[in-house]
Amino acid sequence: MGFRCRICGNLHDELLFDLAFDEPLHVAELDAEARARQVTSLGDFRILRRDEETHYFILGMIELPIIGTTEQLRYAAWTTLSATSFDAATAAYRERTAAGPFFGWVANDIPDYPPTAALPSQVYVRAGIRARIELEESSHPLAVEQRNGITLERVQMIVERQLHPPS
């Protein structure tokens, strides 16, 4: 499913790809030294120990169905977990079994939307693949598009901006 880019004019072979965040927002904001001291990386999981508090995160997929197709636009984003949910989710990953839902707060700001960090969500660990993040029902545009679908034209606009970020 290719498209002609409205920004550069080139034909791009793929319209769909996962848009991913390497780290939760609170981790990404740390300098390298602080990250080395305060963050434990465990694949799709992170533990942040800061100011006598411990924060737990899981990487999951926010999946938006594309209207009129069988495809999805997917964001690999981070969400928080409680300590108990973190333990259950990591155990499910190790055992390659499904688990959840676990409550969490989205831990990234996704471009092309109003702020998304701190949107309430439910996390579902899936057997053998990355967890699914389901946003709780709200009027936030990302939650609406996850629930109702996103147009192909909007997907193209989002992908173009990712390929050609503003200077």
Secondary structure as GFF3:
##gff-version 3
##sequence-region A 1 167
A	DSSP	beta_strand	3	4	.	.	.	ID=ss1
A	DSSP	beta_strand	11	12	.	.	.	ID=ss2
A	DSSP	beta_strand	19	20	.	.	.	ID=ss3
A	DSSP	alpha_helix	25	28	.	.	.	ID=ss4
A	DSSP	alpha_helix	32	38	.	.	.	ID=ss5
A	DSSP	beta_strand	39	42	.	.	.	ID=ss6
A	DSSP	beta_strand	45	50	.	.	.	ID=ss7
A	DSSP	beta_strand	53	65	.	.	.	ID=ss8
A	DSSP	beta_strand	72	81	.	.	.	ID=ss9
A	DSSP	alpha_helix	83	95	.	.	.	ID=ss10
A	DSSP	beta_strand	99	105	.	.	.	ID=ss11
A	DSSP	beta_strand	120	126	.	.	.	ID=ss12
A	DSSP	beta_strand	129	135	.	.	.	ID=ss13
A	DSSP	alpha_helix	141	148	.	.	.	ID=ss14
A	DSSP	alpha_helix	152	163	.	.	.	ID=ss15
###
